[in-house]
């Protein structure tokens, strides 16, 4: 908790601090940076539970190769002379080295551009930097996005204005977005805007909500599976960094969804399911928890247009 407060003081001091920390820990664990306990006795009794200890995995050192002896690293890459690098990392650094060399004293070439544009310029691959920025080459004291004069541009958030309400409804998938947009247009109630989340893209595109005027509440409707619940939780953390209110579940829509027959999904461990379902309202947590731990899921498309047209209780 002390490290959490040091890293994200705003998120660590809010009402949802515990859920935020749990979400972040699972996100780090999914990238194999830490290991979480597998025994229930090593989790506390809070809601959601938090691990009493973490494990930092030890891995065999990667096969390395020294940088090419004839390489003359630019000042920005002087650390490479002493670094243990794989052959692939050396090739990537050489591409960056050429870019630093070719753009030296050319301010126009060093003007900031979005990440994928810079990635294509350096590597002739628009997605290469997406992979590299989470790896060893961007560890502290090494490469930075600022050095490469680039930045991560959040993806656009497709949205439609429906009325004068103060609430934004975000929908994970495109067909359900179209259904809810059409059904809400005649009488949107509190919904001022409806947006298409586009799955995990919403975790980054949430920043664009700051451009929508008079939005004081954000509600989300997505699939009831591990990823579908994690998306709004992670997006809420990013949104808080930009001054946005916490993202709330569209409770009435989830209630309707849970009335449907589930299909097969991934089986989620009890602690992980408890952490995920903490984002949902208390009245739905038990049912959602059982769904996840039994290896089942519910796609939001189960609440189709015909059902929503005659069911009034989901409207705001």
Helices and strands as residue ranges (DSSP letters): H 2-7, H 9-12, H 17-30, E 35-36, G 40-42, E 54-55, G 75-81, H 87-102, E 113-114, H 115-123, H 128-132, G 136-138, E 150-151, E 158-161, E 167-171, H 174-185, E 191-196, G 199-201, H 202-205, G 206-211, E 217-221, H 226-241, E 247-249, H 251-258, E 263-264, H 270-277, H 282-293, E 296-297, G 300-302, H 305-310
